[in-house]
Amino acid sequence: MQSLVEQQEAANEELQSSSEEIQSSNEELQSINEELETAKEELESSNEELATLNDELQNRNVELTILNDDLNNLLVSVNIPILILGRDLRIRRFTPQAERMLSLISTDVGRPIGDIKLKLNCPDLEALTTQVISSVSVIEREVQDTEGRWYSMRVRPSPIFRVKRRDLCRSPARDHGAHHTCFLAGRGSLIT
């Protein structure tokens, strides 16, 4: 009998120990569950923020598409040859008049101006453009095309360049180079 009581007490102690272990495991699982719930709420909040940002970006893309269409329509309808270059002196855009006058083709967009043989006698065009970008000033010059016609050419920085240049003067450590553009345009029949 004594032996049975001792066995019963030993079994009870084991059950008590197992019950405590199970309760400890339960508490750990509850803690993990609470952490997962918190992580889930944080993810939902982040997802809502991303959805808001995505909506804003989509709206901006729509606005940029409209502005780009407006700019393209303006360039097509203006009756002045205009050639728009980036700071790297690569062609960004041009009007149909510039296309005809300078013998440009659509695949010239993205090419450096120095790689293109323009129907224009201005051997220092790259140097002029670089000077305009660095000095943020306008240069006007009379130039002749390959057929002997004279034009008034104006090389000037874009308004975007002037704003960025002013910002650059306030904080010299910032590089705004990717936004700089230069317009070449003509009066009468050439480039701005």
Secondary structure, DSSP 8 states (H G I E B T S, - for coil): -HHHHHHHHHHHHHHHHHHHHHHHHHHHHHHHHHHHHHHHHHHHHHHHHHHHHHHHHHHHHHHHHHHHHHHHHHHHH--S-EEEEETTSBEEEE-HHHHHHHT--GGGTTSBGGGS--SEE-TTHHHHHHHHHHHT--EEEEEEETTS-EEEEEEEE-HHHHHHHHHHHH-TT---GGG-EEEEEEESSSB-
